């Protein structure tokens, strides 16, 4: 008799565990604190976000744009600004329903990870706020000093890249997909490749297109909260 499979629970972050898009919101925050031009940055941020929603985003171009102000200011300014971002923008949006869902999987003994297309600097403190040490995010290339260059390191965890990155994450634990019973929670059609790959896809606060697909395929639909 074969041993039971290890259960893993994978969570998208933006609009899944959070009612907002943390990447877009970080951009709004940088406008508020004077790091970016309030008119031109907002125009481009909105344009990139529209491409993300449509599934046509060039993630490399977007990351260069999104981290430019951060790259110029350096790590100490990042730490100070992100602490304020967490206090003012993220903490008020940590919903009990999402925290409880993550905690329930952890208490059941599942291996839990957040898998997001938002970059590591924005999301690592957010993952910590959810009590999740395992974060699969867009990793940023570093220069000789250890600070970011503005480029992506490795495969970005977006669309098909999420399957690639989770596969690598499992391999690092001596596992492959056949060794696990997998669940993935996501709101977005961008995550269709990983939703189709896991054993238990859960359309969570889904956008209209993903909700339609979930209904057609008989996938579980979970509405934790209203999207902002």
Secondary structure, 3 states (H helix, E strand, C coil): CCCCCEEEEEECCECCCECCCHHHHHHHHHHHCCCCCCCHHHHHHHHHHHHHHHCCCCHHHHHHHHHHHHHHHCHHHHHHHHHHHHHHHHHHHECHHHHHHHHHHHHCCCEEEEEEEEEHHHHHHHHHHCCCCCEEEECEEECCCCCEEEEECCCCCCCHHHHHHHHHHHHCCCCCHHHEEEEEEECCHHHHHHHHHCCEEEEECCCHHHHHHHHHHCCEEECCCCCC
